[in-house]
């Protein structure tokens, strides 16, 4: 269930989802797992979190997409009532799934837009030029009102990032690290202010980068690209936001001011409502966890003084 520190490739990493999926096939399990996921995040002082999942992976015991989404949103809403956290759900289609399943899935998810569901994503194994196969599906999602974020440039080439932005109209890109050596992808991100959802631990595990010292997130940040820091998969990567923040501060040699900027950029790039973005605890304050480096432990920062 937990991936090793380094896998042979992304495909090996993805096999670690097989076991968790086996216990996520009932309404009760989906609601409980969603609730507990947000509970765990709230205990880290996370104020807002977007969670991706692929509804069609949870139909093995006969659940409909509507039942699946209802259960997940119910768990999210219950957590919002019980803890100091807000959230949204991003529904994914896997690139390896039959494309004819995507539009019906989107139709069933659409009633939950702005009620717990916020966006559509394409995820899973990445191959060159995949965006060309999903133009009509992304357009359909946009017409229904979904925000668009696309996994691209993780294992594949930077051209996938350019295509995700120009063909699929992605507002954010999952990972996107391979724009480093691709001028077109880099320019598309820069020109469109496209958020990069970087995931340092996961990128090392899948050999997207050899080690953290080669990860381009800090370079992108210093060049003005809208970088965000993410866990990718808390269970499979055995990580948390606390651990990821600690890694980037220590390995990327970021200052307190740098991380403030990344934090605020994350708020702006999120698909949260304006009301949530403007909440004082979401926008202006972050209490850093005690497991961080000693000089940052337990401090509360007011970012917009």
Phi and psi restraints in degrees (value plus and minus 20) as a CYANA .aco file:
   2 UNK   PHI    -117.2   -77.2
   2 UNK   PSI     107.8   147.8
   3 UNK   PHI     -93.7   -53.7
   3 UNK   PSI     129.7   169.7
   4 UNK   PHI     -87.2   -47.2
   4 UNK   PSI     148.9   188.9
   5 UNK   PHI     -77.0   -37.0
   5 UNK   PSI     -55.3   -15.3
   6 UNK   PHI    -155.9  -115.9
   6 UNK   PSI     110.6   150.6
   7 UNK   PHI    -120.8   -80.8
   7 UNK   PSI     148.8   188.8
   8 UNK   PHI     -86.0   -46.0
   8 UNK   PSI     -56.5   -16.5
   9 UNK   PHI    -189.1  -149.1
   9 UNK   PSI    -197.3  -157.3
  10 UNK   PHI     -81.7   -41.7
  10 UNK   PSI     -58.0   -18.0
  11 UNK   PHI     -81.0   -41.0
  11 UNK   PSI     -62.0   -22.0
  12 UNK   PHI     -83.3   -43.3
  12 UNK   PSI     -61.2   -21.2
  13 UNK   PHI     -78.6   -38.6
  13 UNK   PSI     -63.0   -23.0
  14 UNK   PHI     -87.4   -47.4
  14 UNK   PSI     -44.7    -4.7
  15 UNK   PHI     -85.3   -45.3
  15 UNK   PSI     -38.7     1.3
  16 UNK   PHI     -91.3   -51.3
  16 UNK   PSI     -28.8    11.2
  17 UNK   PHI    -102.0   -62.0
  17 UNK   PSI     -33.0     7.0
  18 UNK   PHI     -79.0   -39.0
  18 UNK   PSI     -65.8   -25.8
  19 UNK   PHI     -87.8   -47.8
  19 UNK   PSI     -70.1   -30.1
  20 UNK   PHI     -75.5   -35.5
  20 UNK   PSI     -58.1   -18.1
  21 UNK   PHI     -83.7   -43.7
  21 UNK   PSI     -49.2    -9.2
  22 UNK   PHI     -83.5   -43.5
  22 UNK   PSI     -48.0    -8.0
  23 UNK   PHI    -123.8   -83.8
  23 UNK   PSI      -3.9    36.1
  24 UNK   PHI    -142.7  -102.7
  24 UNK   PSI      29.9    69.9
  25 UNK   PHI    -142.4  -102.4
  25 UNK   PSI      -9.7    30.3
  26 UNK   PHI    -147.3  -107.3
  26 UNK   PSI     137.4   177.4
  27 UNK   PHI     -78.6   -38.6
  27 UNK   PSI     -64.5   -24.5
  28 UNK   PHI     -82.5   -42.5
  28 UNK   PSI     -63.2   -23.2
  29 UNK   PHI     -87.0   -47.0
  29 UNK   PSI     -62.1   -22.1
  30 UNK   PHI     -85.0   -45.0
  30 UNK   PSI     -62.7   -22.7
  31 UNK   PHI     -84.8   -44.8
  31 UNK   PSI     -66.1   -26.1
  32 UNK   PHI     -84.1   -44.1
  32 UNK   PSI     -65.1   -25.1
  33 UNK   PHI     -84.3   -44.3
  33 UNK   PSI     -60.7   -20.7
  34 UNK   PHI     -82.6   -42.6
  34 UNK   PSI     -66.8   -26.8
  35 UNK   PHI     -78.3   -38.3
  35 UNK   PSI     -67.8   -27.8
  36 UNK   PHI     -90.4   -50.4
  36 UNK   PSI     -50.2   -10.2
  37 UNK   PHI     -82.6   -42.6
  37 UNK   PSI     -66.0   -26.0
  38 UNK   PHI     -90.4   -50.4
  38 UNK   PSI     -52.8   -12.8
  39 UNK   PHI     -81.4   -41.4
  39 UNK   PSI     -67.1   -27.1
  40 UNK   PHI     -80.1   -40.1
  40 UNK   PSI     -62.6   -22.6
  41 UNK   PHI     -85.7   -45.7
  41 UNK   PSI     -60.9   -20.9
  42 UNK   PHI     -81.5   -41.5
  42 UNK   PSI     -55.4   -15.4
  43 UNK   PHI     -88.5   -48.5
  43 UNK   PSI     -37.0     3.0
  44 UNK   PHI    -109.3   -69.3
  44 UNK   PSI     -20.8    19.2
  45 UNK   PHI      58.7    98.7
  45 UNK   PSI      -1.3    38.7
  46 UNK   PHI     -90.6   -50.6
  46 UNK   PSI     111.8   151.8
  47 UNK   PHI    -121.3   -81.3
  47 UNK   PSI     -42.6    -2.6
  48 UNK   PHI    -170.7  -130.7
  48 UNK   PSI     116.7   156.7
  49 UNK   PHI    -166.5  -126.5
  49 UNK   PSI     113.0   153.0
  50 UNK   PHI    -122.6   -82.6
  50 UNK   PSI     110.6   150.6
  51 UNK   PHI    -135.9   -95.9
  51 UNK   PSI     107.3   147.3
  52 UNK   PHI    -112.8   -72.8
  52 UNK   PSI     124.0   164.0
  53 UNK   PHI    -180.7  -140.7
  53 UNK   PSI     139.4   179.4
  54 UNK   PHI    -125.0   -85.0
  54 UNK   PSI      83.6   123.6
  55 UNK   PHI     -73.4   -33.4
  55 UNK   PSI     -56.2   -16.2
  56 UNK   PHI     -90.0   -50.0
  56 UNK   PSI     -30.3     9.7
  57 UNK   PHI    -103.1   -63.1
  57 UNK   PSI     -21.8    18.2
  58 UNK   PHI    -137.0   -97.0
  58 UNK   PSI       3.0    43.0
  59 UNK   PHI    -123.2   -83.2
  59 UNK   PSI     -12.2    27.8
  60 UNK   PHI     -84.4   -44.4
  60 UNK   PSI     -43.8    -3.8
  61 UNK   PHI    -129.1   -89.1
  61 UNK   PSI       0.7    40.7
  62 UNK   PHI      76.8   116.8
  62 UNK   PSI     -17.3    22.7
  63 UNK   PHI     -87.1   -47.1
  63 UNK   PSI     124.1   164.1
  64 UNK   PHI    -105.1   -65.1
  64 UNK   PSI     143.1   183.1
  65 UNK   PHI     -80.2   -40.2
  65 UNK   PSI     -59.6   -19.6
  66 UNK   PHI     -82.2   -42.2
  66 UNK   PSI     -63.8   -23.8
  67 UNK   PHI     -81.2   -41.2
  67 UNK   PSI     -60.1   -20.1
  68 UNK   PHI     -84.7   -44.7
  68 UNK   PSI     -68.9   -28.9
  69 UNK   PHI     -85.4   -45.4
  69 UNK   PSI     -62.2   -22.2
  70 UNK   PHI     -77.0   -37.0
  70 UNK   PSI     -63.1   -23.1
  71 UNK   PHI     -85.9   -45.9
  71 UNK   PSI     -64.2   -24.2
  72 UNK   PHI     -86.5   -46.5
  72 UNK   PSI     -65.1   -25.1
  73 UNK   PHI     -84.9   -44.9
  73 UNK   PSI     -57.4   -17.4
  74 UNK   PHI     -81.6   -41.6
  74 UNK   PSI     -62.7   -22.7
  75 UNK   PHI     -83.5   -43.5
  75 UNK   PSI     -60.4   -20.4
  76 UNK   PHI     -82.6   -42.6
  76 UNK   PSI     -69.3   -29.3
  77 UNK   PHI     -85.1   -45.1
  77 UNK   PSI     -56.6   -16.6
  78 UNK   PHI     -85.3   -45.3
  78 UNK   PSI     -59.0   -19.0
  79 UNK   PHI     -86.0   -46.0
  79 UNK   PSI     -59.0   -19.0
  80 UNK   PHI     -82.0   -42.0
  80 UNK   PSI     -53.6   -13.6
  81 UNK   PHI     -92.7   -52.7
  81 UNK   PSI     -54.5   -14.5
  82 UNK   PHI    -111.2   -71.2
  82 UNK   PSI     -41.9    -1.9
  83 UNK   PHI    -152.7  -112.7
  83 UNK   PSI     144.0   184.0
  84 UNK   PHI    -105.0   -65.0
  84 UNK   PSI      50.3    90.3
  85 UNK   PHI    -174.6  -134.6
  85 UNK   PSI     129.8   169.8
  86 UNK   PHI    -144.2  -104.2
  86 UNK   PSI     140.4   180.4
  87 UNK   PHI    -180.5  -140.5
  87 UNK   PSI     153.6   193.6
  88 UNK   PHI    -167.9  -127.9
  88 UNK   PSI     140.9   180.9
  89 UNK   PHI    -133.3   -93.3
  89 UNK   PSI     113.4   153.4
  90 UNK   PHI    -125.4   -85.4
  90 UNK   PSI     101.3   141.3
  91 UNK   PHI    -110.4   -70.4
  91 UNK   PSI     114.3   154.3
  92 UNK   PHI    -132.2   -92.2
  92 UNK   PSI     128.4   168.4
  93 UNK   PHI    -132.6   -92.6
  93 UNK   PSI     120.9   160.9
  94 UNK   PHI    -108.4   -68.4
  94 UNK   PSI     119.0   159.0
  95 UNK   PHI     -83.3   -43.3
  95 UNK   PSI     -39.9     0.1
  96 UNK   PHI    -109.4   -69.4
  96 UNK   PSI     -25.9    14.1
  97 UNK   PHI    -100.9   -60.9
  97 UNK   PSI     136.0   176.0
  98 UNK   PHI     -77.2   -37.2
  98 UNK   PSI     108.7   148.7
  99 UNK   PHI     -84.7   -44.7
  99 UNK   PSI     -43.8    -3.8
 100 UNK   PHI     -90.5   -50.5
 100 UNK   PSI     -28.6    11.4
 101 UNK   PHI    -106.3   -66.3
 101 UNK   PSI     -32.0     8.0
 102 UNK   PHI     -93.7   -53.7
 102 UNK   PSI     -70.2   -30.2
 103 UNK   PHI     -81.8   -41.8
 103 UNK   PSI     -65.1   -25.1
 104 UNK   PHI     -78.8   -38.8
 104 UNK   PSI     -58.0   -18.0
 105 UNK   PHI     -82.2   -42.2
 105 UNK   PSI     -64.6   -24.6
 106 UNK   PHI     -82.9   -42.9
 106 UNK   PSI     -59.1   -19.1
 107 UNK   PHI     -79.4   -39.4
 107 UNK   PSI     -60.8   -20.8
 108 UNK   PHI     -95.1   -55.1
 108 UNK   PSI     -45.2    -5.2
 109 UNK   PHI    -104.8   -64.8
 109 UNK   PSI     -44.0    -4.0
 110 UNK   PHI     -75.7   -35.7
 110 UNK   PSI     -59.2   -19.2
 111 UNK   PHI     -81.2   -41.2
 111 UNK   PSI     -36.6     3.4
 112 UNK   PHI    -116.1   -76.1
 112 UNK   PSI     -18.6    21.4
 113 UNK   PHI     -80.4   -40.4
 113 UNK   PSI     116.4   156.4
 114 UNK   PHI      43.8    83.8
 114 UNK   PSI      -7.8    32.2
 115 UNK   PHI    -147.1  -107.1
 115 UNK   PSI       3.4    43.4
 116 UNK   PHI     113.3   153.3
 116 UNK   PSI     -44.2    -4.2
 117 UNK   PHI    -127.1   -87.1
 117 UNK   PSI     117.4   157.4
 118 UNK   PHI    -148.7  -108.7
 118 UNK   PSI     -40.7    -0.7
 119 UNK   PHI    -179.4  -139.4
 119 UNK   PSI     148.1   188.1
 120 UNK   PHI    -140.7  -100.7
 120 UNK   PSI     122.6   162.6
 121 UNK   PHI    -158.8  -118.8
 121 UNK   PSI     132.0   172.0
 122 UNK   PHI    -129.7   -89.7
 122 UNK   PSI     107.7   147.7
 123 UNK   PHI    -158.5  -118.5
 123 UNK   PSI    -193.1  -153.1
 124 UNK   PHI      73.8   113.8
 124 UNK   PSI    -185.8  -145.8
 125 UNK   PHI     -74.9   -34.9
 125 UNK   PSI     115.7   155.7
 126 UNK   PHI    -126.3   -86.3
 126 UNK   PSI     116.5   156.5
 127 UNK   PHI    -155.5  -115.5
 127 UNK   PSI     134.3   174.3
 128 UNK   PHI     -79.0   -39.0
 128 UNK   PSI     115.4   155.4
 129 UNK   PHI      55.3    95.3
 129 UNK   PSI      -5.8    34.2
 130 UNK   PHI     -81.6   -41.6
 130 UNK   PSI     -48.5    -8.5
 131 UNK   PHI     -79.6   -39.6
 131 UNK   PSI     -51.7   -11.7
 132 UNK   PHI     -81.6   -41.6
 132 UNK   PSI     -44.4    -4.4
 133 UNK   PHI    -104.4   -64.4
 133 UNK   PSI     -26.4    13.6
 134 UNK   PHI    -147.9  -107.9
 134 UNK   PSI      -2.0    38.0
 135 UNK   PHI     -80.9   -40.9
 135 UNK   PSI     -68.0   -28.0
 136 UNK   PHI     -87.2   -47.2
 136 UNK   PSI     -49.7    -9.7
 137 UNK   PHI     -94.6   -54.6
 137 UNK   PSI     -60.6   -20.6
 138 UNK   PHI     -86.1   -46.1
 138 UNK   PSI     -60.0   -20.0
 139 UNK   PHI     -83.4   -43.4
 139 UNK   PSI     -60.4   -20.4
 140 UNK   PHI     -82.9   -42.9
 140 UNK   PSI     -63.6   -23.6
 141 UNK   PHI     -81.0   -41.0
 141 UNK   PSI     -62.4   -22.4
 142 UNK   PHI     -82.9   -42.9
 142 UNK   PSI     -61.5   -21.5
 143 UNK   PHI     -84.3   -44.3
 143 UNK   PSI     -51.3   -11.3
 144 UNK   PHI     -97.1   -57.1
 144 UNK   PSI     -34.6     5.4
 145 UNK   PHI      88.4   128.4
 145 UNK   PSI     -13.0    27.0
 146 UNK   PHI     -96.1   -56.1
 146 UNK   PSI     119.7   159.7
 147 UNK   PHI     -89.5   -49.5
 147 UNK   PSI     138.9   178.9
 148 UNK   PHI    -143.6  -103.6
 148 UNK   PSI     104.8   144.8
 149 UNK   PHI    -152.6  -112.6
 149 UNK   PSI     116.9   156.9
 150 UNK   PHI    -147.2  -107.2
 150 UNK   PSI     110.2   150.2
 151 UNK   PHI     -88.2   -48.2
 151 UNK   PSI      99.1   139.1
 152 UNK   PHI    -179.5  -139.5
 152 UNK   PSI     130.5   170.5
 153 UNK   PHI      49.2    89.2
 153 UNK   PSI       4.0    44.0
 154 UNK   PHI    -107.5   -67.5
 154 UNK   PSI     -84.0   -44.0
 155 UNK   PHI    -124.4   -84.4
 155 UNK   PSI     -47.2    -7.2
 156 UNK   PHI    -103.0   -63.0
 156 UNK   PSI    -190.4  -150.4
 157 UNK   PHI    -102.6   -62.6
 157 UNK   PSI     141.7   181.7
 158 UNK   PHI     -82.8   -42.8
 158 UNK   PSI     -42.7    -2.7
 159 UNK   PHI     -79.5   -39.5
 159 UNK   PSI     -52.2   -12.2
 160 UNK   PHI     -81.8   -41.8
 160 UNK   PSI     -54.3   -14.3
 161 UNK   PHI     -89.0   -49.0
 161 UNK   PSI     -65.8   -25.8
 162 UNK   PHI     -78.8   -38.8
 162 UNK   PSI     -62.9   -22.9
 163 UNK   PHI     -85.5   -45.5
 163 UNK   PSI     -59.9   -19.9
 164 UNK   PHI     -80.0   -40.0
 164 UNK   PSI     -55.7   -15.7
 165 UNK   PHI    -101.4   -61.4
 165 UNK   PSI     -66.1   -26.1
 166 UNK   PHI    -102.0   -62.0
 166 UNK   PSI     -53.0   -13.0
 167 UNK   PHI    -115.6   -75.6
 167 UNK   PSI     -59.8   -19.8
 168 UNK   PHI    -122.8   -82.8
 168 UNK   PSI     -24.5    15.5
 169 UNK   PHI      39.3    79.3
 169 UNK   PSI      22.1    62.1
 170 UNK   PHI     -83.4   -43.4
 170 UNK   PSI     114.5   154.5
 171 UNK   PHI    -109.8   -69.8
 171 UNK   PSI     -43.9    -3.9
 172 UNK   PHI    -160.7  -120.7
 172 UNK   PSI     141.4   181.4
 173 UNK   PHI    -148.1  -108.1
 173 UNK   PSI     109.4   149.4
 174 UNK   PHI     -95.0   -55.0
 174 UNK   PSI      94.7   134.7
 175 UNK   PHI      61.0   101.0
 175 UNK   PSI    -107.2   -67.2
 176 UNK   PHI      51.2    91.2
 176 UNK   PSI      -7.4    32.6
 177 UNK   PHI     -88.9   -48.9
 177 UNK   PSI     -41.1    -1.1
 178 UNK   PHI    -103.7   -63.7
 178 UNK   PSI      -7.6    32.4
 179 UNK   PHI     -95.2   -55.2
 179 UNK   PSI     -30.6     9.4
 180 UNK   PHI     -73.8   -33.8
 180 UNK   PSI     -58.8   -18.8
 181 UNK   PHI    -134.4   -94.4
 181 UNK   PSI       6.3    46.3
 182 UNK   PHI    -154.1  -114.1
 182 UNK   PSI      85.4   125.4
 183 UNK   PHI     -80.8   -40.8
 183 UNK   PSI     -60.5   -20.5
 184 UNK   PHI     -85.5   -45.5
 184 UNK   PSI     -63.8   -23.8
 185 UNK   PHI     -85.5   -45.5
 185 UNK   PSI     -61.9   -21.9
 186 UNK   PHI     -81.1   -41.1
 186 UNK   PSI     -66.0   -26.0
 187 UNK   PHI     -85.7   -45.7
 187 UNK   PSI     -57.8   -17.8
 188 UNK   PHI     -83.7   -43.7
 188 UNK   PSI     -60.8   -20.8
 189 UNK   PHI     -85.1   -45.1
 189 UNK   PSI     -66.6   -26.6
 190 UNK   PHI     -84.3   -44.3
 190 UNK   PSI     -68.4   -28.4
 191 UNK   PHI     -86.9   -46.9
 191 UNK   PSI     -55.3   -15.3
 192 UNK   PHI    -113.9   -73.9
 192 UNK   PSI     -18.9    21.1
 193 UNK   PHI      30.6    70.6
 193 UNK   PSI      28.7    68.7
 194 UNK   PHI    -104.0   -64.0
 194 UNK   PSI     103.7   143.7
 195 UNK   PHI     -87.1   -47.1
 195 UNK   PSI     113.2   153.2
 196 UNK   PHI    -120.5   -80.5
 196 UNK   PSI      96.1   136.1
 197 UNK   PHI    -109.5   -69.5
 197 UNK   PSI      58.7    98.7
 198 UNK   PHI     -99.2   -59.2
 198 UNK   PSI     127.1   167.1
 199 UNK   PHI    -156.1  -116.1
 199 UNK   PSI      63.6   103.6
 200 UNK   PHI     -75.0   -35.0
 200 UNK   PSI     -71.1   -31.1
 201 UNK   PHI     -81.6   -41.6
 201 UNK   PSI     -67.7   -27.7
 202 UNK   PHI     -80.8   -40.8
 202 UNK   PSI     -60.4   -20.4
 203 UNK   PHI     -84.5   -44.5
 203 UNK   PSI     -51.1   -11.1
 204 UNK   PHI     -94.3   -54.3
 204 UNK   PSI     -62.3   -22.3
 205 UNK   PHI     -80.4   -40.4
 205 UNK   PSI     -59.1   -19.1
 206 UNK   PHI    -110.0   -70.0
 206 UNK   PSI     -17.3    22.7
 207 UNK   PHI      44.4    84.4
 207 UNK   PSI       5.4    45.4
 208 UNK   PHI     -84.5   -44.5
 208 UNK   PSI     -52.8   -12.8
 209 UNK   PHI    -152.5  -112.5
 209 UNK   PSI     133.4   173.4
 210 UNK   PHI     -90.2   -50.2
 210 UNK   PSI     -57.0   -17.0
 211 UNK   PHI    -181.6  -141.6
 211 UNK   PSI     152.0   192.0
 212 UNK   PHI     -82.7   -42.7
 212 UNK   PSI     -50.6   -10.6
 213 UNK   PHI     -84.6   -44.6
 213 UNK   PSI     -40.8    -0.8
 214 UNK   PHI    -117.1   -77.1
 214 UNK   PSI     -20.8    19.2
 215 UNK   PHI     -90.5   -50.5
 215 UNK   PSI     113.3   153.3
 216 UNK   PHI    -106.0   -66.0
 216 UNK   PSI     -17.1    22.9
 217 UNK   PHI     -76.4   -36.4
 217 UNK   PSI     -65.0   -25.0
 218 UNK   PHI     -85.3   -45.3
 218 UNK   PSI     -61.4   -21.4
 219 UNK   PHI     -80.9   -40.9
 219 UNK   PSI     -64.8   -24.8
 220 UNK   PHI     -80.5   -40.5
 220 UNK   PSI     -64.8   -24.8
 221 UNK   PHI     -80.0   -40.0
 221 UNK   PSI     -67.3   -27.3
 222 UNK   PHI     -87.8   -47.8
 222 UNK   PSI     -40.4    -0.4
 223 UNK   PHI    -111.0   -71.0
 223 UNK   PSI     -18.7    21.3
 224 UNK   PHI      75.2   115.2
 224 UNK   PSI     -12.5    27.5
 225 UNK   PHI     -97.3   -57.3
 225 UNK   PSI     128.5   168.5
 226 UNK   PHI     -97.9   -57.9
 226 UNK   PSI      66.0   106.0
 227 UNK   PHI    -109.7   -69.7
 227 UNK   PSI     117.7   157.7
 228 UNK   PHI    -144.2  -104.2
 228 UNK   PSI     137.4   177.4
 229 UNK   PHI    -131.3   -91.3
 229 UNK   PSI     111.5   151.5
 230 UNK   PHI    -158.6  -118.6
 230 UNK   PSI     144.2   184.2
 231 UNK   PHI    -107.2   -67.2
 231 UNK   PSI     -42.6    -2.6
 232 UNK   PHI      49.4    89.4
 232 UNK   PSI     -93.7   -53.7
 233 UNK   PHI    -161.1  -121.1
 233 UNK   PSI      84.8   124.8
 234 UNK   PHI     -80.5   -40.5
 234 UNK   PSI     -62.5   -22.5
 235 UNK   PHI     -96.9   -56.9
 235 UNK   PSI     -73.5   -33.5
 236 UNK   PHI     -83.9   -43.9
 236 UNK   PSI     -56.9   -16.9
 237 UNK   PHI    -110.6   -70.6
 237 UNK   PSI     -22.5    17.5
 238 UNK   PHI      30.3    70.3
 238 UNK   PSI      32.4    72.4
 239 UNK   PHI    -156.0  -116.0
 239 UNK   PSI     152.8   192.8
 240 UNK   PHI    -163.1  -123.1
 240 UNK   PSI     150.9   190.9
 241 UNK   PHI     -83.0   -43.0
 241 UNK   PSI     -55.3   -15.3
 242 UNK   PHI     -78.3   -38.3
 242 UNK   PSI     -67.2   -27.2
 243 UNK   PHI     -84.5   -44.5
 243 UNK   PSI     -60.4   -20.4
 244 UNK   PHI     -86.7   -46.7
 244 UNK   PSI     -61.3   -21.3
 245 UNK   PHI     -82.1   -42.1
 245 UNK   PSI     -63.3   -23.3
 246 UNK   PHI     -80.2   -40.2
 246 UNK   PSI     -63.2   -23.2
 247 UNK   PHI     -83.8   -43.8
 247 UNK   PSI     -64.7   -24.7
 248 UNK   PHI     -90.7   -50.7
 248 UNK   PSI     -56.5   -16.5
 249 UNK   PHI     -84.8   -44.8
 249 UNK   PSI     -63.0   -23.0
 250 UNK   PHI     -98.0   -58.0
 250 UNK   PSI     -62.5   -22.5
 251 UNK   PHI    -108.6   -68.6
 251 UNK   PSI     -49.5    -9.5
 252 UNK   PHI    -114.6   -74.6
 252 UNK   PSI     -22.0    18.0
 253 UNK   PHI      34.6    74.6
 253 UNK   PSI      28.7    68.7
 254 UNK   PHI    -106.9   -66.9
 254 UNK   PSI     124.7   164.7
 255 UNK   PHI    -106.3   -66.3
 255 UNK   PSI     151.4   191.4
 256 UNK   PHI     -77.8   -37.8
 256 UNK   PSI     -62.1   -22.1
 257 UNK   PHI     -85.3   -45.3
 257 UNK   PSI     -57.4   -17.4
 258 UNK   PHI     -80.7   -40.7
 258 UNK   PSI     -67.4   -27.4
 259 UNK   PHI     -89.1   -49.1
 259 UNK   PSI     -52.6   -12.6
 260 UNK   PHI     -77.2   -37.2
 260 UNK   PSI     -65.3   -25.3
 261 UNK   PHI     -83.8   -43.8
 261 UNK   PSI     -62.2   -22.2
 262 UNK   PHI     -85.2   -45.2
 262 UNK   PSI     -61.0   -21.0
 263 UNK   PHI     -80.2   -40.2
 263 UNK   PSI     -68.4   -28.4
 264 UNK   PHI     -86.6   -46.6
 264 UNK   PSI     -55.8   -15.8
 265 UNK   PHI     -82.4   -42.4
 265 UNK   PSI     -56.6   -16.6
 266 UNK   PHI     -83.6   -43.6
 266 UNK   PSI     -60.2   -20.2
 267 UNK   PHI     -81.9   -41.9
 267 UNK   PSI     -66.5   -26.5
 268 UNK   PHI     -85.8   -45.8
 268 UNK   PSI     -56.1   -16.1
 269 UNK   PHI    -100.6   -60.6
 269 UNK   PSI     -31.4     8.6
 270 UNK   PHI     -88.6   -48.6
 270 UNK   PSI     142.7   182.7
 271 UNK   PHI    -115.1   -75.1
 271 UNK   PSI      -0.2    39.8
 272 UNK   PHI     -87.5   -47.5
 272 UNK   PSI     135.7   175.7
 273 UNK   PHI     -86.7   -46.7
 273 UNK   PSI     139.5   179.5
 274 UNK   PHI     -79.9   -39.9
 274 UNK   PSI     -56.2   -16.2
 275 UNK   PHI     -80.4   -40.4
 275 UNK   PSI     -64.3   -24.3
 276 UNK   PHI     -89.1   -49.1
 276 UNK   PSI     -62.3   -22.3
 277 UNK   PHI     -80.1   -40.1
 277 UNK   PSI     -51.7   -11.7
 278 UNK   PHI    -109.2   -69.2
 278 UNK   PSI     -22.5    17.5
 279 UNK   PHI     -82.8   -42.8
 279 UNK   PSI     113.0   153.0
 280 UNK   PHI     -72.5   -32.5
 280 UNK   PSI     -63.1   -23.1
 281 UNK   PHI     -92.9   -52.9
 281 UNK   PSI     -40.6    -0.6
 282 UNK   PHI    -105.7   -65.7
 282 UNK   PSI     -62.6   -22.6
 283 UNK   PHI    -109.7   -69.7
 283 UNK   PSI     -56.8   -16.8
 284 UNK   PHI    -134.1   -94.1
 284 UNK   PSI     -30.0    10.0
 285 UNK   PHI    -152.9  -112.9
 285 UNK   PSI     119.8   159.8
 286 UNK   PHI    -164.0  -124.0
 286 UNK   PSI      99.2   139.2
 287 UNK   PHI    -116.5   -76.5
 287 UNK   PSI      97.5   137.5
 288 UNK   PHI    -100.3   -60.3
 288 UNK   PSI     119.2   159.2
 289 UNK   PHI     -89.0   -49.0
 289 UNK   PSI     133.5   173.5
 290 UNK   PHI     -85.3   -45.3
 290 UNK   PSI     -37.0     3.0
 291 UNK   PHI    -101.8   -61.8
 291 UNK   PSI     -22.3    17.7
 292 UNK   PHI     -95.1   -55.1
 292 UNK   PSI     150.7   190.7
 293 UNK   PHI     -71.3   -31.3
 293 UNK   PSI     129.5   169.5
 294 UNK   PHI     -74.6   -34.6
 294 UNK   PSI     -59.3   -19.3
 295 UNK   PHI     -92.6   -52.6
 295 UNK   PSI     -29.5    10.5
 296 UNK   PHI    -131.3   -91.3
 296 UNK   PSI     -25.0    15.0
 297 UNK   PHI     -87.3   -47.3
 297 UNK   PSI     116.3   156.3
 298 UNK   PHI      48.4    88.4
 298 UNK   PSI     -12.1    27.9
 299 UNK   PHI    -105.9   -65.9
 299 UNK   PSI     123.9   163.9
 300 UNK   PHI    -132.1   -92.1
 300 UNK   PSI     105.2   145.2
 301 UNK   PHI    -125.5   -85.5
 301 UNK   PSI     110.2   150.2
 302 UNK   PHI    -116.6   -76.6
 302 UNK   PSI      86.5   126.5
 303 UNK   PHI     -99.4   -59.4
 303 UNK   PSI     -45.9    -5.9
 304 UNK   PHI    -135.8   -95.8
 304 UNK   PSI      18.9    58.9
